[in-house]
Amino acid sequence: MTILPELLKERGVLLADGATGSNLFKMGLQSGDAPELWNDLFPDRIAANYRSFIEAGSDIILTNTFGGNRFRLGLHDSSDRVHELNVKAASIAKAEVNKASKRIIVAGSIGPTGEILEPLGSLSIESAAEVFAEQALALEEGGVDLLWIETMSSLEEATAALQGVAACSLPSVLTFSVDTNGRTMMGLTPADIIRFASETLHRPQAVGANCGIGAADLVASLINMHHAAKDLSIPIIVIAKANCGVPEYIDGEIVYSGTEEVMSDYACIAMDAGARIIGGCCGTTPSHIRAMRKAIDRHQTGELPDIDKIEASLGTITAGARSQMLGDLSIAGGAKRPPRERKSRRSRRDA
């Protein structure tokens, strides 16, 4: 048994960390800069960010490597630094976790390539898989416990990511960003996501949603995933990592509207919606995570929340997500099948 199932069995529900980028902005990161370069330039600040979430009660912390692939780093003339920056991020995180009084998972964050995959774009699944493998192998070398593929929007890129990380011996988890009207940017519904996760060759240990437009829609996505999994009769470990409210531009800076009370309510409602791993995405600070820790520890999982309960605590659910909750869209039908996976140059067998 790997560390994620072990800790879930021991603790029931795991609390992940909060934001990386928005917290680094408070430490001096400038808009347009690559956070991953700070793994080399300011390792003490990266360590402090990790440590703040450990001290707030997180069971899982994500490495500062969301954009740590060759395409994203290439925007900063650093495409040749994938190995270096990912190893450093993971090593810093591992050093902080080793000081903690409890077992904490270090999850290697892997975000999208920033490119558009075939057939809409020019990047093939095989080529994208090699990019993901390069980052995953560096994170493994740095000492992460699992690979956290996040903010996906298309089945093609998710397929490439899972195929790429299979170059490692580590397990993986997968989250999609479900945006306005209950779909990802590329049109996937939560039902599509669950069907994909159940059929893909390299099945992740957990699947869920992150980022998006706020906690209300994210929880609606979880419920729609729950119904899809039930229809397919498959067990899933669900991840919820919502943004801290809605961003607003105030006095020259981006401010997120979510309070500690709102994020605590979100954590409890996410538990009721079936989430076993709960955290925060953009705008979520250590203070929010500390409040969520207290809320999770005292909450007993209740009935699946309905629209009224979600909206009373977390705000309005968009029309598309609401329709899915009400069953206006078919959950079992219409889900796009996963793209056929091509054999990568690197496979688990070759690793």
NUGU-982069 format. One record per residue: residue number from 0; chain; residue in three letters; x, y, z of N, C-alpha, C in turn. Coordinates in steps of 0.2 Angstrom, whole numbers, plus 2048, in hexadecimal, padded with zeros to 3 digits. Example, Ala and Ser with C-alpha at 12.3 -4.5 7.8 and 13.67 -1.06 7.14 Angstrom:
BEGIN
     n   chain   res   n.u   n.v   n.w   ca.u   ca.v   ca.w   c.u   c.v   c.w
     0       A   ALA   842   7E4   827    83E    7EA    827   842   7F0   827
     1       A   SER   840   7F5   823    844    7FB    824   840   800   827
# end
This chain:
BEGIN
     n   chain   res   n.u   n.v   n.w   ca.u   ca.v   ca.w   c.u   c.v   c.w
     0       A   MET   804   7FA   800    800    800    800   804   806   800
     1       A   THR   803   80B   7FC    807    811    7FB   804   816   800
     2       A   ILE   808   81C   801    807    820    806   800   823   806
     3       A   LEU   7FD   825   800    7F6    828    800   7F1   824   803
     4       A   PRO   7F0   81D   801    7EB    819    804   7EC   818   80B
     5       A   GLU   7F3   818   80D    7F4    816    814   7F2   81C   819
     6       A   LEU   7F3   822   816    7F1    828    81A   7E9   829   81A
     7       A   LEU   7E6   827   815    7DF    828    814   7DC   823   819
     8       A   LYS   7DF   81D   819    7DC    818    81E   7DD   81A   825
     9       A   GLU   7E3   81D   827    7E4    81F    82D   7E0   826   830
    10       A   ARG   7DF   82A   82B    7DC    831    82D   7D6   832   82A
    11       A   GLY   7D3   82E   825    7CD    82F    823   7CC   834   81D
    12       A   VAL   7CD   83A   81F    7CE    840    81A   7D4   843   81A
    13       A   LEU   7D7   845   815    7DE    848    815   7DD   850   813
    14       A   LEU   7E1   854   816    7E1    85B    814   7E7   85D   810
    15       A   ALA   7E6   85F   80A    7EB    861    806   7ED   869   808
    16       A   ASP   7F1   86C   804    7F4    872    806   7EF   877   802
    17       A   GLY   7F2   87E   802    7EE    883    7FE   7F2   885   7F8
    18       A   ALA   7F2   88C   7F7    7F5    88E    7F0   7FC   88F   7F1
    19       A   THR   7FF   88E   7EB    807    890    7EB   808   897   7E8
    20       A   GLY   805   898   7E2    807    89E    7DE   804   8A4   7E2
    21       A   SER   7FE   8A4   7E5    7FC    8AA    7E8   7FF   8AC   7EF
    22       A   ASN   802   8A6   7F2    806    8A7    7F8   80D   8AA   7F6
    23       A   LEU   80F   8A7   7F1    816    8AA    7EF   816   8B1   7ED
    24       A   PHE   810   8B3   7EA    810    8BA    7E8   810   8BF   7EF
    25       A   LYS   80E   8BC   7F4    80E    8C0    7FA   816   8C0   7FD
    26       A   MET   81A   8BB   7FA    821    8BB    7FC   825   8BF   7F7
    27       A   GLY   822   8C2   7F2    826    8C6    7ED   826   8C3   7E6
    28       A   LEU   823   8BE   7E5    823    8BB    7DE   81F   8C1   7DA
    29       A   GLN   821   8C2   7D4    81E    8C7    7CF   81A   8C4   7CA
    30       A   SER   815   8C7   7C8    811    8C5    7C3   815   8C3   7BC
    31       A   GLY   814   8BD   7BA    818    8BC    7B4   81E   8B8   7B5
    32       A   ASP   820   8B8   7BB    826    8B4    7BD   824   8AC   7BE
    33       A   ALA   829   8A8   7BD    828    8A1    7BE   829   89F   7C5
    34       A   PRO   824   89D   7C9    825    89B    7D0   82B   895   7D1
    35       A   GLU   82B   891   7CC    830    88B    7CC   837   88E   7CC
    36       A   LEU   839   894   7CA    840    896    7CA   841   898   7D1
    37       A   TRP   83C   899   7D5    83E    89A    7DC   841   894   7E0
    38       A   ASN   840   88E   7DD    842    888    7E1   84A   889   7E1
    39       A   ASP   84D   88D   7DC    854    88E    7DC   856   895   7DF
    40       A   LEU   852   89A   7DD    854    8A1    7DF   852   8A2   7E7
    41       A   PHE   84D   89F   7E9    84A    8A1    7F0   848   89A   7F3
    42       A   PRO   84C   895   7F4    84A    88F    7F7   847   890   7FE
    43       A   ASP   84A   895   802    847    896    809   840   899   809
    44       A   ARG   83E   89C   804    837    89F    803   832   899   801
    45       A   ILE   835   894   7FD    831    88E    7FB   830   88A   801
    46       A   ALA   835   889   805    835    885    80B   830   888   810
    47       A   ALA   830   88F   810    82B    892    815   824   891   813
    48       A   ASN   823   891   80C    81C    890    80A   81A   889   80C
    49       A   TYR   81E   884   80A    81D    87D    80C   81B   87C   814
    50       A   ARG   820   87F   817    81F    87F    81F   819   882   821
    51       A   SER   817   887   81E    811    88B    821   80B   886   820
    52       A   PHE   80A   882   81B    805    87E    81A   805   877   81F
    53       A   ILE   80C   875   820    80D    870    824   80A   872   82B
    54       A   GLU   80C   878   82D    80B    87A    834   803   87B   835
    55       A   ALA   800   87D   82F    7F9    87E    82F   7F5   877   830
    56       A   GLY   7F8   872   82F    7F4    86B    82F   7F4   867   829
    57       A   SER   7F7   869   824    7F6    865    81E   7F9   85E   81E
    58       A   ASP   7F6   859   81B    7F8    852    81B   7FC   851   814
    59       A   ILE   7FB   856   80F    7FE    855    809   800   85C   807
    60       A   ILE   806   85D   804    809    863    801   80B   862   7FA
    61       A   LEU   809   867   7F6    80B    866    7EF   812   86A   7EE
    62       A   THR   816   868   7E9    81C    86B    7E8   81B   871   7E3
    63       A   ASN   820   876   7E3    81F    87C    7DF   822   87A   7D8
    64       A   THR   81E   876   7D5    820    874    7CE   81A   873   7C9
    65       A   PHE   815   877   7CB    80F    877    7C6   811   878   7BF
    66       A   GLY   815   87D   7BE    817    87E    7B7   81E   87C   7B5
    67       A   GLY   820   876   7B9    827    874    7B8   829   870   7B2
    68       A   ASN   825   870   7AD    826    86C    7A7   82A   871   7A2
    69       A   ARG   82D   86D   79D    832    871    798   82E   876   794
    70       A   PHE   828   876   793    824    87B    78F   823   881   793
    71       A   ARG   820   880   799    81F    886    79D   825   889   7A0
    72       A   LEU   82A   885   7A1    831    888    7A3   834   88C   79D
    73       A   GLY   833   889   797    835    88C    791   833   893   790
    74       A   LEU   82E   895   793    82B    89C    793   830   8A1   796
    75       A   HIS   834   89E   79B    839    8A2    79F   840   8A0   79D
    76       A   ASP   841   89D   797    848    89B    795   84B   896   79A
    77       A   SER   847   892   79C    849    88D    7A1   847   886   79F
    78       A   SER   846   884   799    844    87E    797   849   878   799
    79       A   ASP   84F   87A   79A    854    875    79B   855   874   7A3
    80       A   ARG   851   877   7A7    852    877    7AE   84C   873   7B1
    81       A   VAL   849   86F   7AD    843    86B    7B0   846   866   7B6
    82       A   HIS   84B   862   7B4    84D    85E    7B9   84F   861   7C0
    83       A   GLU   853   867   7BF    856    86A    7C5   851   86D   7C9
    84       A   LEU   84C   871   7C6    847    874    7CA   842   870   7CD
    85       A   ASN   840   86A   7CA    83C    866    7CD   83F   862   7D3
    86       A   VAL   845   860   7D2    849    85C    7D7   849   861   7DD
    87       A   LYS   84B   867   7DC    84C    86C    7E2   845   86D   7E5
    88       A   ALA   840   86E   7E2    839    86F    7E5   837   869   7E9
    89       A   ALA   838   863   7E7    837    85D    7EA   83B   85C   7F0
    90       A   SER   841   85E   7F0    846    85D    7F5   845   862   7FB
    91       A   ILE   843   868   7F9    841    86D    7FE   83B   86A   802
    92       A   ALA   836   868   7FE    830    866    802   831   860   806
    93       A   LYS   835   85B   804    837    855    808   83A   857   80E
    94       A   ALA   83F   85C   80E    843    85E    814   83E   861   819
    95       A   GLU   839   865   817    834    868    81B   830   862   81E
    96       A   VAL   82D   85E   81A    829    858    81D   82D   854   822
    97       A   ASN   833   853   821    837    84F    825   838   852   82C
    98       A   LYS   836   858   82D    836    85C    833   830   85B   837
    99       A   ALA   82A   859   834    824    859    837   823   853   83C
   100       A   SER   81E   854   840    81D    84F    845   818   849   843
   101       A   LYS   815   84A   83D    811    845    83A   813   844   833
   102       A   ARG   810   83E   830    812    83C    829   80E   841   824
   103       A   ILE   811   844   820    80E    848    81B   811   846   814
   104       A   ILE   80C   846   80F    80D    844    808   810   84A   805
   105       A   VAL   816   849   801    818    84E    7FC   816   84C   7F5
   106       A   ALA   812   850   7F2    80F    84F    7EC   812   853   7E7
   107       A   GLY   815   850   7E1    818    854    7DC   813   857   7D7
   108       A   SER   812   85E   7D8    80D    861    7D3   80F   861   7CC
   109       A   ILE   80B   85F   7C8    80C    85F    7C1   806   862   7BD
   110       A   GLY   807   868   7BB    801    86B    7B7   801   86A   7B0
   111       A   PRO   7FD   86D   7AC    7FD    86D    7A5   803   86F   7A1
   112       A   THR   804   86D   79B    80A    86F    797   809   876   795
   113       A   GLY   803   878   795    802    87F    792   801   87F   78A
   114       A   GLU   802   879   787    801    878    780   7FA   875   77F
   115       A   ILE   7F8   875   779    7F2    872    777   7F3   86B   773
   116       A   LEU   7F0   866   775    7F2    85F    772   7EE   85E   76C
   117       A   GLU   7F0   859   768    7EC    857    763   7E5   854   765
   118       A   PRO   7E0   855   761    7E0    857    75A   7DF   85F   75A
   119       A   LEU   7DE   862   75F    7DD    869    75E   7E3   86D   75E
   120       A   GLY   7E8   86A   761    7EF    86E    760   7F4   869   75D
   121       A   SER   7FA   86B   75E    800    867    75A   803   862   75E
   122       A   LEU   803   863   765    806    85E    769   803   857   76A
   123       A   SER   807   852   768    804    84B    769   804   849   770
   124       A   ILE   800   844   771    800    841    778   806   83E   77A
   125       A   GLU   80A   83B   775    810    837    776   815   83D   778
   126       A   SER   816   842   775    81A    847    776   819   84B   77D
   127       A   ALA   813   84C   77E    811    84F    785   813   84A   78A
   128       A   ALA   812   843   789    813    83F    78E   81B   83F   790
   129       A   GLU   81F   840   78B    826    840    78C   828   847   791
   130       A   VAL   824   84C   790    825    852    793   823   851   79B
   131       A   PHE   81D   84D   79C    81B    84C    7A2   820   847   7A6
   132       A   ALA   822   842   7A2    827    83D    7A5   82D   841   7A7
   133       A   GLU   830   845   7A4    836    849    7A6   835   84C   7AC
   134       A   GLN   82F   850   7AD    82E    853    7B4   82D   84E   7B9
   135       A   ALA   829   849   7B8    827    844    7BD   82E   840   7C0
   136       A   LEU   832   83F   7BB    838    83B    7BD   83D   840   7C2
   137       A   ALA   83D   846   7C0    840    84B    7C4   83D   84B   7CB
   138       A   LEU   837   84C   7CC    833    84C    7D2   834   846   7D6
   139       A   GLU   834   840   7D3    836    83A    7D6   83D   83A   7D9
   140       A   GLU   841   83C   7D5    848    83D    7D8   849   841   7DE
   141       A   GLY   845   846   7DE    845    84B    7E3   842   849   7EA
   142       A   GLY   83E   843   7E9    83B    840    7EF   834   841   7F0
   143       A   VAL   830   843   7EB    829    843    7ED   826   83C   7EE
   144       A   ASP   820   83C   7F1    81C    836    7F3   817   834   7ED
   145       A   LEU   815   838   7EA    810    837    7E4   810   83D   7DF
   146       A   LEU   80D   83C   7DA    80D    841    7D4   806   844   7D4
   147       A   TRP   805   84A   7D4    7FF    84E    7D5   7FD   851   7CE
   148       A   ILE   7FA   84E   7CA    7F8    851    7C3   7F2   856   7C4
   149       A   GLU   7F3   85C   7C3    7ED    861    7C4   7EC   866   7BF
   150       A   THR   7E5   868   7C0    7E3    86D    7BB   7E3   86B   7B4
   151       A   MET   7E1   865   7B3    7E0    863    7AC   7D9   865   7A9
   152       A   SER   7D9   865   7A2    7D3    867    7A0   7D0   863   79A
   153       A   SER   7D5   85F   797    7D4    85A    791   7D6   853   793
   154       A   LEU   7D2   84F   790    7D4    848    791   7DA   846   78D
   155       A   GLU   7DC   849   788    7E2    848    784   7E8   84A   789
   156       A   GLU   7E8   850   78C    7EE    851    790   7EE   84D   797
   157       A   ALA   7E8   84C   79A    7E8    847    79F   7EB   840   79E
   158       A   THR   7E9   83E   798    7EC    837    795   7F3   838   795
   159       A   ALA   7F6   83D   792    7FD    83E    791   801   83F   798
   160       A   ALA   7FD   842   79D    800    843    7A3   801   83C   7A7
   161       A   LEU   7FC   838   7A7    7FC    832    7AA   800   82D   7A7
   162       A   GLN   801   82D   7A0    806    829    79D   80D   82B   79E
   163       A   GLY   80E   832   79F    815    834    7A0   817   832   7A7
   164       A   VAL   813   833   7AC    815    832    7B3   815   82A   7B4
   165       A   ALA   813   826   7B0    814    81F    7B1   81B   81D   7B0
   166       A   ALA   81F   822   7AD    826    821    7AD   829   820   7B4
   167       A   CYS   826   822   7B9    828    822    7C0   825   81C   7C3
   168       A   SER   828   81A   7C9    825    815    7CD   820   818   7D2
   169       A   LEU   81E   81E   7D2    81A    821    7D7   813   821   7D5
   170       A   PRO   80E   821   7D9    807    822    7D8   805   829   7D6
   171       A   SER   7FF   82A   7D3    7FD    831    7D1   7F6   832   7D3
   172       A   VAL   7F4   838   7D3    7ED    83B    7D4   7EC   840   7CE
   173       A   LEU   7E6   841   7CD    7E4    845    7C7   7DE   84A   7C9
   174       A   THR   7DF   850   7C7    7D9    855    7C8   7D9   859   7C2
   175       A   PHE   7D2   85B   7C0    7D1    85F    7BB   7CE   866   7BD
   176       A   SER   7CE   86B   7BA    7CB    871    7BB   7C5   872   7B8
   177       A   VAL   7BF   872   7BC    7B9    872    7B9   7B6   879   7BA
   178       A   ASP   7B5   87D   7B4    7B4    884    7B4   7AD   885   7B4
   179       A   THR   7AB   88B   7B0    7A4    88D    7B0   7A0   888   7AD
   180       A   ASN   79A   887   7B0    794    883    7AD   796   87B   7AE
   181       A   GLY   79A   87A   7B3    79B    873    7B4   7A0   86F   7B0
   182       A   ARG   7A4   872   7AB    7A8    86F    7A7   7AF   871   7A7
   183       A   THR   7B4   86E   7A5    7BB    870    7A4   7BB   875   79E
   184       A   MET   7C0   878   79D    7C1    87D    797   7C0   879   791
   185       A   MET   7C2   872   791    7C1    86E    78B   7BB   86B   78A
   186       A   GLY   7B6   86C   78F    7AF    86A    78E   7AE   863   792
   187       A   LEU   7B2   861   796    7B1    85B    79A   7AC   85C   7A0
   188       A   THR   7A8   857   7A1    7A4    858    7A7   7A7   853   7AC
   189       A   PRO   7A5   854   7B3    7A7    84F    7B8   7A6   848   7B6
   190       A   ALA   7A1   846   7B3    79F    83F    7B1   7A5   83D   7AC
   191       A   ASP   7A7   841   7A7    7AC    840    7A2   7B2   83E   7A6
   192       A   ILE   7B4   842   7AB    7BA    841    7AF   7BA   83B   7B2
   193       A   ILE   7B4   839   7B5    7B4    832    7B9   7B5   82D   7B4
   194       A   ARG   7B1   82D   7AF    7B2    828    7AA   7B9   827   7A7
   195       A   PHE   7BC   82C   7A6    7C3    82C    7A4   7C8   829   7A9
   196       A   ALA   7C7   82B   7AF    7CB    828    7B5   7CA   821   7B6
   197       A   SER   7C4   81F   7B4    7C3    817    7B5   7C5   813   7AF
   198       A   GLU   7C6   816   7AA    7C8    812    7A4   7CF   813   7A1
   199       A   THR   7D2   818   7A4    7D9    81A    7A1   7DE   814   7A4
   200       A   LEU   7E3   813   79F    7E8    80E    7A1   7EC   80F   7A7
   201       A   HIS   7EE   815   7A8    7F2    817    7AE   7ED   81A   7B3
   202       A   ARG   7E9   816   7B7    7E4    819    7BB   7E7   81C   7C1
   203       A   PRO   7E5   823   7C3    7E7    826    7C9   7E4   823   7CF
   204       A   GLN   7E8   825   7D5    7E5    822    7DB   7DF   826   7DD
   205       A   ALA   7DF   82D   7DB    7D9    831    7DD   7D8   836   7D7
   206       A   VAL   7D2   838   7D7    7D0    83D    7D2   7CB   842   7D5
   207       A   GLY   7CB   848   7D2    7C7    84D    7D4   7C8   854   7D0
   208       A   ALA   7C6   859   7D4    7C6    860    7D1   7CA   865   7D5
   209       A   ASN   7CD   86A   7D1    7D1    86F    7D5   7D0   875   7D1
   210       A   CYS   7D1   87B   7D4    7D1    882    7D1   7CA   883   7CF
   211       A   GLY   7C8   885   7C9    7C2    886    7C7   7C0   88E   7C9
   212       A   ILE   7B9   88F   7CA    7B7    895    7CB   7B4   896   7D3
   213       A   GLY   7B5   891   7D7    7B3    892    7DE   7B1   88C   7E1
   214       A   ALA   7B0   88C   7E7    7AE    886    7EB   7A7   883   7E9
   215       A   ALA   7A2   887   7E8    79C    884    7E7   79C   880   7E0
   216       A   ASP   79E   882   7DB    79F    87E    7D5   7A3   878   7D6
   217       A   LEU   7A8   879   7DA    7AD    873    7DA   7A9   86E   7DE
   218       A   VAL   7A5   86F   7E4    7A2    86A    7E7   79C   867   7E3
   219       A   ALA   799   86B   7DF    794    869    7DA   798   863   7D5
   220       A   SER   79E   865   7D3    7A2    860    7CF   7A3   859   7D3
   221       A   LEU   7A4   85A   7D9    7A5    854    7DD   79F   850   7DE
   222       A   ILE   799   853   7DE    793    84F    7DF   792   84C   7D8
   223       A   ASN   793   84F   7D3    792    84C    7CC   797   847   7CB
   224       A   MET   79D   847   7CD    7A2    842    7CD   79F   83C   7D1
   225       A   HIS   79C   83D   7D7    799    838    7DB   794   834   7D8
   226       A   HIS   78F   838   7D4    78A    834    7D1   78D   830   7CB
   227       A   ALA   792   833   7C7    795    82F    7C2   798   829   7C4
   228       A   ALA   79C   829   7C9    79F    823    7CC   79A   81E   7CE
   229       A   LYS   795   820   7D1    790    81C    7D4   78C   818   7CE
   230       A   ASP   78B   81C   7C8    788    819    7C2   78D   814   7BF
   231       A   LEU   793   815   7C0    798    811    7BD   79A   80B   7C2
   232       A   SER   798   80C   7C8    799    807    7CD   7A1   806   7CE
   233       A   ILE   7A4   80C   7CF    7AB    80C    7D0   7AD   810   7D6
   234       A   PRO   7B2   80D   7DA    7B4    811    7E0   7B9   816   7DE
   235       A   ILE   7B8   81C   7E1    7BD    822    7DF   7BF   825   7E6
   236       A   ILE   7C5   828   7E6    7C7    82C    7EB   7C7   833   7E8
   237       A   VAL   7C3   838   7EB    7C2    83E    7E8   7C6   843   7EB
   238       A   ILE   7C9   848   7E7    7CD    84E    7E9   7C9   854   7E8
   239       A   ALA   7C9   858   7ED    7C6    85F    7EC   7CB   864   7EE
   240       A   LYS   7CD   869   7E9    7D1    86E    7EB   7CF   875   7E8
   241       A   ALA   7CA   878   7EB    7C7    87E    7E8   7CB   884   7E9
   242       A   ASN   7C9   889   7E5    7CC    890    7E6   7C9   893   7EC
   243       A   CYS   7CC   898   7EF    7CA    89B    7F5   7C5   8A1   7F3
   244       A   GLY   7BF   89F   7F1    7BB    8A4    7EF   7BC   8A6   7E8
   245       A   VAL   7BA   8AC   7E6    7BA    8AF    7DF   7BF   8B5   7E0
   246       A   PRO   7C4   8B5   7DB    7C9    8BA    7DB   7C6   8C1   7D9
   247       A   GLU   7C9   8C6   7DC    7C7    8CD    7DB   7CD   8D1   7DA
   248       A   TYR   7CD   8D6   7D6    7D3    8DB    7D5   7D2   8E1   7DA
   249       A   ILE   7D5   8E2   7DF    7D4    8E7    7E4   7DB   8EA   7E6
   250       A   ASP   7DB   8F1   7E5    7E1    8F5    7E6   7E7   8F2   7E3
   251       A   GLY   7E7   8F0   7DD    7ED    8EE    7D9   7EF   8E7   7DB
   252       A   GLU   7EB   8E3   7DE    7ED    8DC    7E0   7E6   8D7   7DF
   253       A   ILE   7E7   8D1   7DE    7E2    8CC    7DE   7E1   8CA   7E5
   254       A   VAL   7DA   8CA   7E7    7D8    8C8    7ED   7D3   8C3   7EC
   255       A   TYR   7D3   8BD   7F0    7CE    8B8    7F0   7C9   8B9   7F5
   256       A   SER   7C3   8B8   7F4    7BD    8BA    7F8   7BC   8B4   7FE
   257       A   GLY   7BF   8AF   7FD    7BD    8A9    802   7C0   8AB   809
   258       A   THR   7BC   8AB   80E    7BE    8AB    815   7C0   8A5   818
   259       A   GLU   7C2   8A5   81E    7C4    89F    822   7BD   89B   823
   260       A   GLU   7B8   89E   824    7B2    89B    826   7AF   898   81F
   261       A   VAL   7AF   89B   81A    7AD    898    813   7B1   892   812
   262       A   MET   7B8   892   812    7BC    88D    811   7BB   887   816
   263       A   SER   7B9   888   81C    7B7    883    821   7B1   880   81F
   264       A   ASP   7AC   884   81D    7A5    881    81A   7A7   87D   814
   265       A   TYR   7AB   87F   810    7AC    87B    80A   7AF   875   80B
   266       A   ALA   7B4   874   810    7B7    86E    812   7B2   869   814
   267       A   CYS   7AD   86B   818    7A8    867    81B   7A4   864   816
   268       A   ILE   7A1   869   812    79D    867    80C   7A0   863   807
   269       A   ALA   7A7   864   806    7AA    85F    801   7AB   858   804
   270       A   MET   7AC   858   80B    7AC    851    80E   7A5   84E   80D
   271       A   ASP   79F   852   80E    799    84F    80D   798   84D   806
   272       A   ALA   79B   850   801    79B    84F    7FA   79F   849   7F8
   273       A   GLY   7A3   846   7FD    7A7    840    7FB   7AE   841   7FB
   274       A   ALA   7B1   847   7FB    7B8    848    7FB   7BC   845   800
   275       A   ARG   7C1   842   7FF    7C5    83F    804   7CC   843   804
   276       A   ILE   7CD   847   7FF    7D3    84B    800   7D1   852   7FE
   277       A   ILE   7D2   857   803    7CF    85D    802   7D5   863   803
   278       A   GLY   7D5   868   7FF    7DA    86D    800   7D7   873   7FD
   279       A   GLY   7DB   878   7FC    7DA    87E    7F9   7DE   880   7F3
   280       A   CYS   7DC   883   7EE    7E0    885    7E8   7E1   88D   7E9
   281       A   CYS   7E0   890   7E3    7E2    897    7E3   7DF   89C   7E8
   282       A   GLY   7E4   8A0   7EC    7E2    8A4    7F1   7E1   8A1   7F8
   283       A   THR   7E2   89A   7F8    7E2    897    7FF   7E8   898   803
   284       A   THR   7E8   89B   809    7ED    89C    80D   7EE   897   812
   285       A   PRO   7F4   897   816    7F4    893    81C   7EF   894   821
   286       A   SER   7EC   89A   822    7E7    89B    826   7E1   898   824
   287       A   HIS   7DF   898   81E    7D9    894    81C   7DA   88D   81D
   288       A   ILE   7E0   88A   81C    7E1    883    81D   7E1   881   824
   289       A   ARG   7E3   885   828    7E3    884    830   7DB   884   832
   290       A   ALA   7D7   888   82F    7D0    888    831   7CD   882   82E
   291       A   MET   7CF   880   828    7CC    87A    825   7CE   873   829
   292       A   ARG   7D4   873   82B    7D7    86E    830   7D2   86D   836
   293       A   LYS   7D0   872   839    7CC    872    83F   7C5   870   83D
   294       A   ALA   7C2   872   837    7BC    870    835   7BB   869   833
   295       A   ILE   7C0   866   82F    7C1    85F    82D   7C1   85B   833
   296       A   ASP   7C5   85D   838    7C6    858    83E   7C0   858   842
   297       A   ARG   7BB   85D   842    7B5    85C    846   7AF   85A   843
   298       A   HIS   7B0   85A   83C    7AA    858    838   7A9   851   837
   299       A   GLN   7A2   84F   838    7A0    848    836   79D   848   82F
   300       A   THR   79F   844   82B    79C    844    824   795   843   824
   301       A   GLY   791   847   821    78A    847    821   787   845   81A
   302       A   GLU   781   847   819    77E    845    812   780   849   80C
   303       A   LEU   780   846   806    782    84A    800   77E   850   800
   304       A   PRO   782   856   800    77F    85C    800   77B   85E   7F9
   305       A   ASP   775   862   7FA    771    863    7F4   773   86B   7F2
   306       A   ILE   770   86D   7ED    772    873    7EA   770   879   7EF
   307       A   ASP   76B   879   7F3    769    87E    7F8   76F   87E   7FD
   308       A   LYS   771   879   800    776    879    805   77D   87C   802
   309       A   ILE   77F   87A   7FC    785    87C    7F9   785   884   7F8
   310       A   GLU   77F   886   7F5    77F    88D    7F4   77E   891   7FA
   311       A   ALA   77B   88F   7FF    77A    893    805   781   894   809
   312       A   SER   785   88F   808    78C    890    80B   791   893   807
   313       A   LEU   791   891   800    797    892    7FC   795   896   7F6
   314       A   GLY   78F   898   7F5    78D    89D    7EF   78A   899   7E9
   315       A   THR   789   89D   7E4    785    89A    7DF   788   895   7DA
   316       A   ILE   785   890   7D8    787    88B    7D4   786   88D   7CD
   317       A   THR   78A   88C   7C8    789    88E    7C1   783   889   7BE
   318       A   ALA   780   88B   7B9    77B    888    7B6   77C   881   7B4
   319       A   GLY   782   880   7B0    784    87A    7AE   785   874   7B3
   320       A   ALA   789   877   7B9    78A    872    7BE   783   870   7C2
   321       A   ARG   77F   875   7C2    778    874    7C5   774   86F   7C1
   322       A   SER   775   870   7BB    771    86B    7B6   773   864   7B7
   323       A   GLN   77A   863   7B8    77D    85C    7B9   77A   85A   7C0
   324       A   MET   77A   85E   7C5    778    85C    7CB   771   859   7CB
   325       A   LEU   76D   85D   7C7    765    85B    7C7   764   856   7C2
   326       A   GLY   769   853   7BE    768    84E    7BA   766   850   7B3
   327       A   ASP   767   856   7B1    764    859    7AB   769   856   7A5
   328       A   LEU   76F   855   7A7    774    852    7A2   775   84B   7A4
   329       A   SER   776   847   79F    777    840    7A0   77E   83F   7A3
   330       A   ILE   77E   83B   7A8    785    83A    7AC   788   834   7A9
   331       A   ALA   784   82F   7A7    787    828    7A4   789   829   79D
   332       A   GLY   785   82D   799    786    82D    792   78A   833   790
   333       A   GLY   78D   833   78A    790    839    787   797   83A   789
   334       A   ALA   79A   836   78E    7A1    837    790   7A5   835   78B
   335       A   LYS   7AA   839   789    7AF    837    784   7B4   832   786
   336       A   ARG   7B5   82D   782    7BA    828    785   7C1   82A   784
   337       A   PRO   7C5   828   789    7CC    82A    789   7CF   829   782
   338       A   PRO   7D4   82E   780    7D8    82C    77A   7DC   826   77B
   339       A   ARG   7DD   823   775    7E1    81D    775   7E8   81F   777
   340       A   GLU   7EB   81B   77C    7F1    81D    77F   7F7   81A   77B
   341       A   ARG   7FC   81E   779    801    81B    775   807   819   77A
   342       A   LYS   80B   814   777    810    812    77B   815   817   77C
   343       A   SER   817   819   782    81C    81E    783   823   81B   782
   344       A   ARG   828   820   781    82F    81D    781   831   81B   788
   345       A   ARG   82E   81E   78D    830    81C    794   829   819   796
   346       A   SER   82A   813   799    824    810    79D   826   80E   7A4
   347       A   ARG   821   80C   7A8    823    80A    7AE   827   804   7AE
   348       A   ARG   827   800   7A9    82B    7FA    7A9   832   7FC   7A8
   349       A   ASP   833   801   7A4    83A    803    7A2   83D   807   7A7
   350       A   ALA   839   80A   7AC    83C    80F    7B1   841   80B   7B6
# end
